[in-house]
Amino acid sequence: MIIVNPDKAKAIWKNKWREARKPILASLDIEFMKAVETGNSEKQAEIASKKQALRDVTLTEIVGNTPEEIKAVWPSVLN
């Protein structure tokens, strides 16, 4: 019988979120630098807000303790 440790499962799932956000952050870094080069402060603020939301993704609470309940939580900012 396999027993799942919910806390470890949640930590593993949040690591998957971290991996999923890496390419999104990299893309936003490029966009941010382009906005800096053109002096577009509105775009810089917009991108900075998106990047902060991605950094905060691991603060998302995972309710549930079964593997199915844990995997059902996927923050929309990662889509």
mmCIF file of the N, C-alpha and C atoms, coordinates in Angstrom:
data_MODEL
# 
_entry.id   MODEL 
# 
loop_
_atom_site.group_PDB 
_atom_site.id 
_atom_site.type_symbol 
_atom_site.label_atom_id 
_atom_site.label_alt_id 
_atom_site.label_comp_id 
_atom_site.label_asym_id 
_atom_site.label_entity_id 
_atom_site.label_seq_id 
_atom_site.pdbx_PDB_ins_code 
_atom_site.Cartn_x 
_atom_site.Cartn_y 
_atom_site.Cartn_z 
_atom_site.occupancy 
_atom_site.B_iso_or_equiv 
_atom_site.pdbx_formal_charge 
_atom_site.auth_seq_id 
_atom_site.auth_comp_id 
_atom_site.auth_asym_id 
_atom_site.auth_atom_id 
_atom_site.pdbx_PDB_model_num 
ATOM 1   N N  . MET A 1 1  ? 0.836  -1.171 0.000   1.00 0.00 ? 1  MET A N  1 
ATOM 2   C CA . MET A 1 1  ? 0.000  0.000  0.000   1.00 0.00 ? 1  MET A CA 1 
ATOM 3   C C  . MET A 1 1  ? 0.891  1.247  0.000   1.00 0.00 ? 1  MET A C  1 
ATOM 4   N N  . ILE A 1 2  ? 0.545  2.199  -0.856  1.00 0.00 ? 2  ILE A N  1 
ATOM 5   C CA . ILE A 1 2  ? 1.295  3.443  -0.947  1.00 0.00 ? 2  ILE A CA 1 
ATOM 6   C C  . ILE A 1 2  ? 0.560  4.510  -0.146  1.00 0.00 ? 2  ILE A C  1 
ATOM 7   N N  . ILE A 1 3  ? 1.304  5.143  0.746   1.00 0.00 ? 3  ILE A N  1 
ATOM 8   C CA . ILE A 1 3  ? 0.740  6.217  1.548   1.00 0.00 ? 3  ILE A CA 1 
ATOM 9   C C  . ILE A 1 3  ? 1.364  7.530  1.074   1.00 0.00 ? 3  ILE A C  1 
ATOM 10  N N  . VAL A 1 4  ? 0.514  8.482  0.753   1.00 0.00 ? 4  VAL A N  1 
ATOM 11  C CA . VAL A 1 4  ? 0.979  9.775  0.266   1.00 0.00 ? 4  VAL A CA 1 
ATOM 12  C C  . VAL A 1 4  ? 1.085  10.758 1.431   1.00 0.00 ? 4  VAL A C  1 
ATOM 13  N N  . ASN A 1 5  ? 2.240  11.402 1.521   1.00 0.00 ? 5  ASN A N  1 
ATOM 14  C CA . ASN A 1 5  ? 2.429  12.463 2.503   1.00 0.00 ? 5  ASN A CA 1 
ATOM 15  C C  . ASN A 1 5  ? 1.951  13.757 1.838   1.00 0.00 ? 5  ASN A C  1 
ATOM 16  N N  . PRO A 1 6  ? 0.804  14.296 2.270   1.00 0.00 ? 6  PRO A N  1 
ATOM 17  C CA . PRO A 1 6  ? 0.236  15.480 1.602   1.00 0.00 ? 6  PRO A CA 1 
ATOM 18  C C  . PRO A 1 6  ? 1.176  16.688 1.584   1.00 0.00 ? 6  PRO A C  1 
ATOM 19  N N  . ASP A 1 7  ? 1.908  16.913 2.650   1.00 0.00 ? 7  ASP A N  1 
ATOM 20  C CA . ASP A 1 7  ? 2.806  18.072 2.689   1.00 0.00 ? 7  ASP A CA 1 
ATOM 21  C C  . ASP A 1 7  ? 3.931  17.941 1.655   1.00 0.00 ? 7  ASP A C  1 
ATOM 22  N N  . LYS A 1 8  ? 4.490  16.744 1.553   1.00 0.00 ? 8  LYS A N  1 
ATOM 23  C CA . LYS A 1 8  ? 5.544  16.524 0.555   1.00 0.00 ? 8  LYS A CA 1 
ATOM 24  C C  . LYS A 1 8  ? 4.975  16.592 -0.859  1.00 0.00 ? 8  LYS A C  1 
ATOM 25  N N  . ALA A 1 9  ? 3.775  16.055 -1.044  1.00 0.00 ? 9  ALA A N  1 
ATOM 26  C CA . ALA A 1 9  ? 3.136  16.098 -2.361  1.00 0.00 ? 9  ALA A CA 1 
ATOM 27  C C  . ALA A 1 9  ? 2.864  17.539 -2.784  1.00 0.00 ? 9  ALA A C  1 
ATOM 28  N N  . LYS A 1 10 ? 2.429  18.357 -1.849  1.00 0.00 ? 10 LYS A N  1 
ATOM 29  C CA . LYS A 1 10 ? 2.169  19.774 -2.155  1.00 0.00 ? 10 LYS A CA 1 
ATOM 30  C C  . LYS A 1 10 ? 3.470  20.493 -2.503  1.00 0.00 ? 10 LYS A C  1 
ATOM 31  N N  . ALA A 1 11 ? 4.538  20.181 -1.792  1.00 0.00 ? 11 ALA A N  1 
ATOM 32  C CA . ALA A 1 11 ? 5.837  20.795 -2.081  1.00 0.00 ? 11 ALA A CA 1 
ATOM 33  C C  . ALA A 1 11 ? 6.329  20.395 -3.470  1.00 0.00 ? 11 ALA A C  1 
ATOM 34  N N  . ILE A 1 12 ? 6.158  19.142 -3.817  1.00 0.00 ? 12 ILE A N  1 
ATOM 35  C CA . ILE A 1 12 ? 6.550  18.665 -5.152  1.00 0.00 ? 12 ILE A CA 1 
ATOM 36  C C  . ILE A 1 12 ? 5.732  19.376 -6.219  1.00 0.00 ? 12 ILE A C  1 
ATOM 37  N N  . TRP A 1 13 ? 4.424  19.538 -5.970  1.00 0.00 ? 13 TRP A N  1 
ATOM 38  C CA . TRP A 1 13 ? 3.549  20.186 -6.941  1.00 0.00 ? 13 TRP A CA 1 
ATOM 39  C C  . TRP A 1 13 ? 3.932  21.654 -7.117  1.00 0.00 ? 13 TRP A C  1 
ATOM 40  N N  . LYS A 1 14 ? 4.288  22.322 -6.022  1.00 0.00 ? 14 LYS A N  1 
ATOM 41  C CA . LYS A 1 14 ? 4.710  23.720 -6.122  1.00 0.00 ? 14 LYS A CA 1 
ATOM 42  C C  . LYS A 1 14 ? 6.039  23.837 -6.875  1.00 0.00 ? 14 LYS A C  1 
ATOM 43  N N  . ASN A 1 15 ? 6.891  22.828 -6.771  1.00 0.00 ? 15 ASN A N  1 
ATOM 44  C CA . ASN A 1 15 ? 8.123  22.830 -7.567  1.00 0.00 ? 15 ASN A CA 1 
ATOM 45  C C  . ASN A 1 15 ? 7.806  22.739 -9.048  1.00 0.00 ? 15 ASN A C  1 
ATOM 46  N N  . LYS A 1 16 ? 6.757  22.022 -9.399  1.00 0.00 ? 16 LYS A N  1 
ATOM 47  C CA . LYS A 1 16 ? 6.321  21.960 -10.799 1.00 0.00 ? 16 LYS A CA 1 
ATOM 48  C C  . LYS A 1 16 ? 5.854  23.338 -11.264 1.00 0.00 ? 16 LYS A C  1 
ATOM 49  N N  . TRP A 1 17 ? 5.210  24.074 -10.365 1.00 0.00 ? 17 TRP A N  1 
ATOM 50  C CA . TRP A 1 17 ? 4.803  25.449 -10.699 1.00 0.00 ? 17 TRP A CA 1 
ATOM 51  C C  . TRP A 1 17 ? 6.037  26.306 -10.958 1.00 0.00 ? 17 TRP A C  1 
ATOM 52  N N  . ARG A 1 18 ? 7.062  26.128 -10.131 1.00 0.00 ? 18 ARG A N  1 
ATOM 53  C CA . ARG A 1 18 ? 8.287  26.912 -10.295 1.00 0.00 ? 18 ARG A CA 1 
ATOM 54  C C  . ARG A 1 18 ? 8.918  26.628 -11.665 1.00 0.00 ? 18 ARG A C  1 
ATOM 55  N N  . GLU A 1 19 ? 8.921  25.378 -12.050 1.00 0.00 ? 19 GLU A N  1 
ATOM 56  C CA . GLU A 1 19 ? 9.469  25.015 -13.358 1.00 0.00 ? 19 GLU A CA 1 
ATOM 57  C C  . GLU A 1 19 ? 8.621  25.611 -14.485 1.00 0.00 ? 19 GLU A C  1 
ATOM 58  N N  . ALA A 1 20 ? 7.309  25.603 -14.323 1.00 0.00 ? 20 ALA A N  1 
ATOM 59  C CA . ALA A 1 20 ? 6.410  26.130 -15.344 1.00 0.00 ? 20 ALA A CA 1 
ATOM 60  C C  . ALA A 1 20 ? 6.553  27.644 -15.501 1.00 0.00 ? 20 ALA A C  1 
ATOM 61  N N  . ARG A 1 21 ? 6.912  28.339 -14.437 1.00 0.00 ? 21 ARG A N  1 
ATOM 62  C CA . ARG A 1 21 ? 7.000  29.801 -14.527 1.00 0.00 ? 21 ARG A CA 1 
ATOM 63  C C  . ARG A 1 21 ? 8.329  30.281 -15.093 1.00 0.00 ? 21 ARG A C  1 
ATOM 64  N N  . LYS A 1 22 ? 9.359  29.436 -15.074 1.00 0.00 ? 22 LYS A N  1 
ATOM 65  C CA . LYS A 1 22 ? 10.683 29.859 -15.546 1.00 0.00 ? 22 LYS A CA 1 
ATOM 66  C C  . LYS A 1 22 ? 10.664 30.430 -16.965 1.00 0.00 ? 22 LYS A C  1 
ATOM 67  N N  . PRO A 1 23 ? 10.088 29.726 -17.945 1.00 0.00 ? 23 PRO A N  1 
ATOM 68  C CA . PRO A 1 23 ? 10.107 30.288 -19.297 1.00 0.00 ? 23 PRO A CA 1 
ATOM 69  C C  . PRO A 1 23 ? 9.222  31.534 -19.427 1.00 0.00 ? 23 PRO A C  1 
ATOM 70  N N  . ILE A 1 24 ? 8.184  31.615 -18.625 1.00 0.00 ? 24 ILE A N  1 
ATOM 71  C CA . ILE A 1 24 ? 7.317  32.801 -18.661 1.00 0.00 ? 24 ILE A CA 1 
ATOM 72  C C  . ILE A 1 24 ? 8.086  34.006 -18.134 1.00 0.00 ? 24 ILE A C  1 
ATOM 73  N N  . LEU A 1 25 ? 8.795  33.819 -17.020 1.00 0.00 ? 25 LEU A N  1 
ATOM 74  C CA . LEU A 1 25 ? 9.606  34.909 -16.468 1.00 0.00 ? 25 LEU A CA 1 
ATOM 75  C C  . LEU A 1 25 ? 10.707 35.329 -17.442 1.00 0.00 ? 25 LEU A C  1 
ATOM 76  N N  . ALA A 1 26 ? 11.330 34.371 -18.089 1.00 0.00 ? 26 ALA A N  1 
ATOM 77  C CA . ALA A 1 26 ? 12.391 34.688 -19.058 1.00 0.00 ? 26 ALA A CA 1 
ATOM 78  C C  . ALA A 1 26 ? 11.837 35.535 -20.202 1.00 0.00 ? 26 ALA A C  1 
ATOM 79  N N  . SER A 1 27 ? 10.675 35.177 -20.678 1.00 0.00 ? 27 SER A N  1 
ATOM 80  C CA . SER A 1 27 ? 10.038 35.934 -21.759 1.00 0.00 ? 27 SER A CA 1 
ATOM 81  C C  . SER A 1 27 ? 9.692  37.350 -21.292 1.00 0.00 ? 27 SER A C  1 
ATOM 82  N N  . LEU A 1 28 ? 9.183  37.457 -20.068 1.00 0.00 ? 28 LEU A N  1 
ATOM 83  C CA . LEU A 1 28 ? 8.843  38.777 -19.530 1.00 0.00 ? 28 LEU A CA 1 
ATOM 84  C C  . LEU A 1 28 ? 10.088 39.627 -19.300 1.00 0.00 ? 28 LEU A C  1 
ATOM 85  N N  . ASP A 1 29 ? 11.205 38.991 -18.965 1.00 0.00 ? 29 ASP A N  1 
ATOM 86  C CA . ASP A 1 29 ? 12.459 39.732 -18.805 1.00 0.00 ? 29 ASP A CA 1 
ATOM 87  C C  . ASP A 1 29 ? 12.852 40.412 -20.119 1.00 0.00 ? 29 ASP A C  1 
ATOM 88  N N  . ILE A 1 30 ? 12.681 39.698 -21.203 1.00 0.00 ? 30 ILE A N  1 
ATOM 89  C CA . ILE A 1 30 ? 12.994 40.255 -22.531 1.00 0.00 ? 30 ILE A CA 1 
ATOM 90  C C  . ILE A 1 30 ? 12.068 41.425 -22.841 1.00 0.00 ? 30 ILE A C  1 
ATOM 91  N N  . GLU A 1 31 ? 10.782 41.227 -22.599 1.00 0.00 ? 31 GLU A N  1 
ATOM 92  C CA . GLU A 1 31 ? 9.812  42.295 -22.830 1.00 0.00 ? 31 GLU A CA 1 
ATOM 93  C C  . GLU A 1 31 ? 10.127 43.513 -21.971 1.00 0.00 ? 31 GLU A C  1 
ATOM 94  N N  . PHE A 1 32 ? 10.523 43.275 -20.735 1.00 0.00 ? 32 PHE A N  1 
ATOM 95  C CA . PHE A 1 32 ? 10.838 44.369 -19.818 1.00 0.00 ? 32 PHE A CA 1 
ATOM 96  C C  . PHE A 1 32 ? 12.028 45.173 -20.334 1.00 0.00 ? 32 PHE A C  1 
ATOM 97  N N  . MET A 1 33 ? 13.058 44.483 -20.773 1.00 0.00 ? 33 MET A N  1 
ATOM 98  C CA . MET A 1 33 ? 14.248 45.174 -21.283 1.00 0.00 ? 33 MET A CA 1 
ATOM 99  C C  . MET A 1 33 ? 13.910 45.996 -22.528 1.00 0.00 ? 33 MET A C  1 
ATOM 100 N N  . LYS A 1 34 ? 13.043 45.486 -23.378 1.00 0.00 ? 34 LYS A N  1 
ATOM 101 C CA . LYS A 1 34 ? 12.612 46.254 -24.552 1.00 0.00 ? 34 LYS A CA 1 
ATOM 102 C C  . LYS A 1 34 ? 11.868 47.513 -24.114 1.00 0.00 ? 34 LYS A C  1 
ATOM 103 N N  . ALA A 1 35 ? 11.048 47.389 -23.072 1.00 0.00 ? 35 ALA A N  1 
ATOM 104 C CA . ALA A 1 35 ? 10.316 48.544 -22.559 1.00 0.00 ? 35 ALA A CA 1 
ATOM 105 C C  . ALA A 1 35 ? 11.277 49.564 -21.947 1.00 0.00 ? 35 ALA A C  1 
ATOM 106 N N  . VAL A 1 36 ? 12.326 49.080 -21.296 1.00 0.00 ? 36 VAL A N  1 
ATOM 107 C CA . VAL A 1 36 ? 13.337 49.980 -20.731 1.00 0.00 ? 36 VAL A CA 1 
ATOM 108 C C  . VAL A 1 36 ? 14.041 50.732 -21.864 1.00 0.00 ? 36 VAL A C  1 
ATOM 109 N N  . GLU A 1 37 ? 14.407 49.992 -22.901 1.00 0.00 ? 37 GLU A N  1 
ATOM 110 C CA . GLU A 1 37 ? 15.118 50.601 -24.030 1.00 0.00 ? 37 GLU A CA 1 
ATOM 111 C C  . GLU A 1 37 ? 14.295 51.683 -24.709 1.00 0.00 ? 37 GLU A C  1 
ATOM 112 N N  . THR A 1 38 ? 12.981 51.498 -24.759 1.00 0.00 ? 38 THR A N  1 
ATOM 113 C CA . THR A 1 38 ? 12.115 52.484 -25.414 1.00 0.00 ? 38 THR A CA 1 
ATOM 114 C C  . THR A 1 38 ? 11.580 53.521 -24.435 1.00 0.00 ? 38 THR A C  1 
ATOM 115 N N  . GLY A 1 39 ? 11.893 53.353 -23.148 1.00 0.00 ? 39 GLY A N  1 
ATOM 116 C CA . GLY A 1 39 ? 11.439 54.306 -22.144 1.00 0.00 ? 39 GLY A CA 1 
ATOM 117 C C  . GLY A 1 39 ? 9.953  54.224 -21.850 1.00 0.00 ? 39 GLY A C  1 
ATOM 118 N N  . ASN A 1 40 ? 9.352  53.071 -22.099 1.00 0.00 ? 40 ASN A N  1 
ATOM 119 C CA . ASN A 1 40 ? 7.912  52.884 -21.885 1.00 0.00 ? 40 ASN A CA 1 
ATOM 120 C C  . ASN A 1 40 ? 7.665  52.453 -20.432 1.00 0.00 ? 40 ASN A C  1 
ATOM 121 N N  . SER A 1 41 ? 7.463  53.435 -19.565 1.00 0.00 ? 41 SER A N  1 
ATOM 122 C CA . SER A 1 41 ? 7.307  53.134 -18.145 1.00 0.00 ? 41 SER A CA 1 
ATOM 123 C C  . SER A 1 41 ? 5.985  52.432 -17.836 1.00 0.00 ? 41 SER A C  1 
ATOM 124 N N  . GLU A 1 42 ? 4.946  52.698 -18.634 1.00 0.00 ? 42 GLU A N  1 
ATOM 125 C CA . GLU A 1 42 ? 3.670  51.994 -18.426 1.00 0.00 ? 42 GLU A CA 1 
ATOM 126 C C  . GLU A 1 42 ? 3.841  50.499 -18.666 1.00 0.00 ? 42 GLU A C  1 
ATOM 127 N N  . LYS A 1 43 ? 4.517  50.159 -19.735 1.00 0.00 ? 43 LYS A N  1 
ATOM 128 C CA . LYS A 1 43 ? 4.759  48.751 -20.071 1.00 0.00 ? 43 LYS A CA 1 
ATOM 129 C C  . LYS A 1 43 ? 5.653  48.104 -19.007 1.00 0.00 ? 43 LYS A C  1 
ATOM 130 N N  . GLN A 1 44 ? 6.637  48.852 -18.523 1.00 0.00 ? 44 GLN A N  1 
ATOM 131 C CA . GLN A 1 44 ? 7.515  48.331 -17.482 1.00 0.00 ? 44 GLN A CA 1 
ATOM 132 C C  . GLN A 1 44 ? 6.718  47.979 -16.232 1.00 0.00 ? 44 GLN A C  1 
ATOM 133 N N  . ALA A 1 45 ? 5.810  48.860 -15.832 1.00 0.00 ? 45 ALA A N  1 
ATOM 134 C CA . ALA A 1 45 ? 4.991  48.619 -14.636 1.00 0.00 ? 45 ALA A CA 1 
ATOM 135 C C  . ALA A 1 45 ? 4.072  47.424 -14.846 1.00 0.00 ? 45 ALA A C  1 
ATOM 136 N N  . GLU A 1 46 ? 3.508  47.318 -16.037 1.00 0.00 ? 46 GLU A N  1 
ATOM 137 C CA . GLU A 1 46 ? 2.618  46.181 -16.356 1.00 0.00 ? 46 GLU A CA 1 
ATOM 138 C C  . GLU A 1 46 ? 3.375  44.863 -16.270 1.00 0.00 ? 46 GLU A C  1 
ATOM 139 N N  . ILE A 1 47 ? 4.559  44.827 -16.841 1.00 0.00 ? 47 ILE A N  1 
ATOM 140 C CA . ILE A 1 47 ? 5.371  43.611 -16.831 1.00 0.00 ? 47 ILE A CA 1 
ATOM 141 C C  . ILE A 1 47 ? 5.836  43.291 -15.412 1.00 0.00 ? 47 ILE A C  1 
ATOM 142 N N  . ALA A 1 48 ? 6.229  44.308 -14.670 1.00 0.00 ? 48 ALA A N  1 
ATOM 143 C CA . ALA A 1 48 ? 6.668  44.096 -13.286 1.00 0.00 ? 48 ALA A CA 1 
ATOM 144 C C  . ALA A 1 48 ? 5.550  43.481 -12.462 1.00 0.00 ? 48 ALA A C  1 
ATOM 145 N N  . SER A 1 49 ? 4.322  43.913 -12.703 1.00 0.00 ? 49 SER A N  1 
ATOM 146 C CA . SER A 1 49 ? 3.170  43.355 -11.995 1.00 0.00 ? 49 SER A CA 1 
ATOM 147 C C  . SER A 1 49 ? 2.969  41.879 -12.344 1.00 0.00 ? 49 SER A C  1 
ATOM 148 N N  . LYS A 1 50 ? 3.112  41.555 -13.614 1.00 0.00 ? 50 LYS A N  1 
ATOM 149 C CA . LYS A 1 50 ? 2.969  40.152 -14.056 1.00 0.00 ? 50 LYS A CA 1 
ATOM 150 C C  . LYS A 1 50 ? 4.063  39.285 -13.427 1.00 0.00 ? 50 LYS A C  1 
ATOM 151 N N  . LYS A 1 51 ? 5.285  39.809 -13.402 1.00 0.00 ? 51 LYS A N  1 
ATOM 152 C CA . LYS A 1 51 ? 6.396  39.059 -12.828 1.00 0.00 ? 51 LYS A CA 1 
ATOM 153 C C  . LYS A 1 51 ? 6.186  38.823 -11.337 1.00 0.00 ? 51 LYS A C  1 
ATOM 154 N N  . GLN A 1 52 ? 5.656  39.829 -10.638 1.00 0.00 ? 52 GLN A N  1 
ATOM 155 C CA . GLN A 1 52 ? 5.400  39.662 -9.199  1.00 0.00 ? 52 GLN A CA 1 
ATOM 156 C C  . GLN A 1 52 ? 4.329  38.602 -8.968  1.00 0.00 ? 52 GLN A C  1 
ATOM 157 N N  . ALA A 1 53 ? 3.304  38.597 -9.801  1.00 0.00 ? 53 ALA A N  1 
ATOM 158 C CA . ALA A 1 53 ? 2.258  37.572 -9.678  1.00 0.00 ? 53 ALA A CA 1 
ATOM 159 C C  . ALA A 1 53 ? 2.855  36.178 -9.867  1.00 0.00 ? 53 ALA A C  1 
ATOM 160 N N  . LEU A 1 54 ? 3.801  36.051 -10.773 1.00 0.00 ? 54 LEU A N  1 
ATOM 161 C CA . LEU A 1 54 ? 4.459  34.760 -10.983 1.00 0.00 ? 54 LEU A CA 1 
ATOM 162 C C  . LEU A 1 54 ? 5.325  34.382 -9.775  1.00 0.00 ? 54 LEU A C  1 
ATOM 163 N N  . ARG A 1 55 ? 5.985  35.360 -9.201  1.00 0.00 ? 55 ARG A N  1 
ATOM 164 C CA . ARG A 1 55 ? 6.808  35.073 -8.012  1.00 0.00 ? 55 ARG A CA 1 
ATOM 165 C C  . ARG A 1 55 ? 5.929  34.638 -6.839  1.00 0.00 ? 55 ARG A C  1 
ATOM 166 N N  . ASP A 1 56 ? 4.742  35.224 -6.751  1.00 0.00 ? 56 ASP A N  1 
ATOM 167 C CA . ASP A 1 56 ? 3.824  34.927 -5.643  1.00 0.00 ? 56 ASP A CA 1 
ATOM 168 C C  . ASP A 1 56 ? 3.037  33.635 -5.844  1.00 0.00 ? 56 ASP A C  1 
ATOM 169 N N  . VAL A 1 57 ? 3.221  32.970 -6.960  1.00 0.00 ? 57 VAL A N  1 
ATOM 170 C CA . VAL A 1 57 ? 2.418  31.782 -7.272  1.00 0.00 ? 57 VAL A CA 1 
ATOM 171 C C  . VAL A 1 57 ? 2.555  30.701 -6.204  1.00 0.00 ? 57 VAL A C  1 
ATOM 172 N N  . THR A 1 58 ? 3.716  30.587 -5.601  1.00 0.00 ? 58 THR A N  1 
ATOM 173 C CA . THR A 1 58 ? 3.901  29.528 -4.604  1.00 0.00 ? 58 THR A CA 1 
ATOM 174 C C  . THR A 1 58 ? 3.209  29.842 -3.282  1.00 0.00 ? 58 THR A C  1 
ATOM 175 N N  . LEU A 1 59 ? 2.650  31.034 -3.166  1.00 0.00 ? 59 LEU A N  1 
ATOM 176 C CA . LEU A 1 59 ? 1.863  31.371 -1.984  1.00 0.00 ? 59 LEU A CA 1 
ATOM 177 C C  . LEU A 1 59 ? 0.428  30.862 -2.105  1.00 0.00 ? 59 LEU A C  1 
ATOM 178 N N  . THR A 1 60 ? 0.081  30.369 -3.284  1.00 0.00 ? 60 THR A N  1 
ATOM 179 C CA . THR A 1 60 ? -1.249 29.823 -3.520  1.00 0.00 ? 60 THR A CA 1 
ATOM 180 C C  . THR A 1 60 ? -1.476 28.625 -2.609  1.00 0.00 ? 60 THR A C  1 
ATOM 181 N N  . GLU A 1 61 ? -2.586 28.637 -1.911  1.00 0.00 ? 61 GLU A N  1 
ATOM 182 C CA . GLU A 1 61 ? -2.898 27.547 -0.995  1.00 0.00 ? 61 GLU A CA 1 
ATOM 183 C C  . GLU A 1 61 ? -3.450 26.351 -1.769  1.00 0.00 ? 61 GLU A C  1 
ATOM 184 N N  . ILE A 1 62 ? -2.979 25.198 -1.427  1.00 0.00 ? 62 ILE A N  1 
ATOM 185 C CA . ILE A 1 62 ? -3.490 23.962 -2.009  1.00 0.00 ? 62 ILE A CA 1 
ATOM 186 C C  . ILE A 1 62 ? -4.384 23.317 -0.966  1.00 0.00 ? 62 ILE A C  1 
ATOM 187 N N  . VAL A 1 63 ? -5.666 23.315 -1.261  1.00 0.00 ? 63 VAL A N  1 
ATOM 188 C CA . VAL A 1 63 ? -6.637 22.708 -0.345  1.00 0.00 ? 63 VAL A CA 1 
ATOM 189 C C  . VAL A 1 63 ? -6.851 21.272 -0.790  1.00 0.00 ? 63 VAL A C  1 
ATOM 190 N N  . GLY A 1 64 ? -6.844 20.379 0.137   1.00 0.00 ? 64 GLY A N  1 
ATOM 191 C CA . GLY A 1 64 ? -7.026 18.964 -0.185  1.00 0.00 ? 64 GLY A CA 1 
ATOM 192 C C  . GLY A 1 64 ? -5.777 18.189 0.160   1.00 0.00 ? 64 GLY A C  1 
ATOM 193 N N  . ASN A 1 65 ? -5.939 16.899 0.297   1.00 0.00 ? 65 ASN A N  1 
ATOM 194 C CA . ASN A 1 65 ? -4.804 16.065 0.682   1.00 0.00 ? 65 ASN A CA 1 
ATOM 195 C C  . ASN A 1 65 ? -4.582 14.866 -0.216  1.00 0.00 ? 65 ASN A C  1 
ATOM 196 N N  . THR A 1 66 ? -5.499 14.592 -1.119  1.00 0.00 ? 66 THR A N  1 
ATOM 197 C CA . THR A 1 66 ? -5.299 13.463 -2.019  1.00 0.00 ? 66 THR A CA 1 
ATOM 198 C C  . THR A 1 66 ? -4.503 13.931 -3.228  1.00 0.00 ? 66 THR A C  1 
ATOM 199 N N  . PRO A 1 67 ? -3.820 13.034 -3.900  1.00 0.00 ? 67 PRO A N  1 
ATOM 200 C CA . PRO A 1 67 ? -3.070 13.427 -5.095  1.00 0.00 ? 67 PRO A CA 1 
ATOM 201 C C  . PRO A 1 67 ? -3.959 14.122 -6.135  1.00 0.00 ? 67 PRO A C  1 
ATOM 202 N N  . GLU A 1 68 ? -5.184 13.647 -6.283  1.00 0.00 ? 68 GLU A N  1 
ATOM 203 C CA . GLU A 1 68 ? -6.095 14.237 -7.266  1.00 0.00 ? 68 GLU A CA 1 
ATOM 204 C C  . GLU A 1 68 ? -6.452 15.676 -6.886  1.00 0.00 ? 68 GLU A C  1 
ATOM 205 N N  . GLU A 1 69 ? -6.714 15.895 -5.593  1.00 0.00 ? 69 GLU A N  1 
ATOM 206 C CA . GLU A 1 69 ? -7.059 17.247 -5.130  1.00 0.00 ? 69 GLU A CA 1 
ATOM 207 C C  . GLU A 1 69 ? -5.871 18.197 -5.280  1.00 0.00 ? 69 GLU A C  1 
ATOM 208 N N  . ILE A 1 70 ? -4.694 17.692 -4.999  1.00 0.00 ? 70 ILE A N  1 
ATOM 209 C CA . ILE A 1 70 ? -3.487 18.518 -5.105  1.00 0.00 ? 70 ILE A CA 1 
ATOM 210 C C  . ILE A 1 70 ? -3.226 18.888 -6.560  1.00 0.00 ? 70 ILE A C  1 
ATOM 211 N N  . LYS A 1 71 ? -3.301 17.909 -7.447  1.00 0.00 ? 71 LYS A N  1 
ATOM 212 C CA . LYS A 1 71 ? -3.043 18.159 -8.869  1.00 0.00 ? 71 LYS A CA 1 
ATOM 213 C C  . LYS A 1 71 ? -4.119 19.005 -9.533  1.00 0.00 ? 71 LYS A C  1 
ATOM 214 N N  . ALA A 1 72 ? -5.281 19.103 -8.899  1.00 0.00 ? 72 ALA A N  1 
ATOM 215 C CA . ALA A 1 72 ? -6.369 19.909 -9.463  1.00 0.00 ? 72 ALA A CA 1 
ATOM 216 C C  . ALA A 1 72 ? -6.095 21.406 -9.325  1.00 0.00 ? 72 ALA A C  1 
ATOM 217 N N  . VAL A 1 73 ? -5.133 21.774 -8.475  1.00 0.00 ? 73 VAL A N  1 
ATOM 218 C CA . VAL A 1 73 ? -4.820 23.184 -8.268  1.00 0.00 ? 73 VAL A CA 1 
ATOM 219 C C  . VAL A 1 73 ? -3.686 23.582 -9.204  1.00 0.00 ? 73 VAL A C  1 
ATOM 220 N N  . TRP A 1 74 ? -4.006 24.468 -10.142 1.00 0.00 ? 74 TRP A N  1 
ATOM 221 C CA . TRP A 1 74 ? -3.004 25.003 -11.064 1.00 0.00 ? 74 TRP A CA 1 
ATOM 222 C C  . TRP A 1 74 ? -3.296 26.500 -11.222 1.00 0.00 ? 74 TRP A C  1 
ATOM 223 N N  . PRO A 1 75 ? -2.460 27.364 -10.678 1.00 0.00 ? 75 PRO A N  1 
ATOM 224 C CA . PRO A 1 75 ? -2.719 28.799 -10.735 1.00 0.00 ? 75 PRO A CA 1 
ATOM 225 C C  . PRO A 1 75 ? -2.881 29.310 -12.172 1.00 0.00 ? 75 PRO A C  1 
ATOM 226 N N  . SER A 1 76 ? -3.877 30.135 -12.377 1.00 0.00 ? 76 SER A N  1 
ATOM 227 C CA . SER A 1 76 ? -4.181 30.626 -13.719 1.00 0.00 ? 76 SER A CA 1 
ATOM 228 C C  . SER A 1 76 ? -3.049 31.473 -14.303 1.00 0.00 ? 76 SER A C  1 
ATOM 229 N N  . VAL A 1 77 ? -2.233 32.073 -13.462 1.00 0.00 ? 77 VAL A N  1 
ATOM 230 C CA . VAL A 1 77 ? -1.134 32.891 -13.954 1.00 0.00 ? 77 VAL A CA 1 
ATOM 231 C C  . VAL A 1 77 ? -0.100 32.045 -14.710 1.00 0.00 ? 77 VAL A C  1 
ATOM 232 N N  . LEU A 1 78 ? -0.131 30.745 -14.524 1.00 0.00 ? 78 LEU A N  1 
ATOM 233 C CA . LEU A 1 78 ? 0.804  29.851 -15.207 1.00 0.00 ? 78 LEU A CA 1 
ATOM 234 C C  . LEU A 1 78 ? 0.282  29.349 -16.561 1.00 0.00 ? 78 LEU A C  1 
ATOM 235 N N  . ASN A 1 79 ? -0.919 29.744 -16.905 1.00 0.00 ? 79 ASN A N  1 
ATOM 236 C CA . ASN A 1 79 ? -1.485 29.301 -18.194 1.00 0.00 ? 79 ASN A CA 1 
ATOM 237 C C  . ASN A 1 79 ? -1.010 30.167 -19.341 1.00 0.00 ? 79 ASN A C  1 
# 
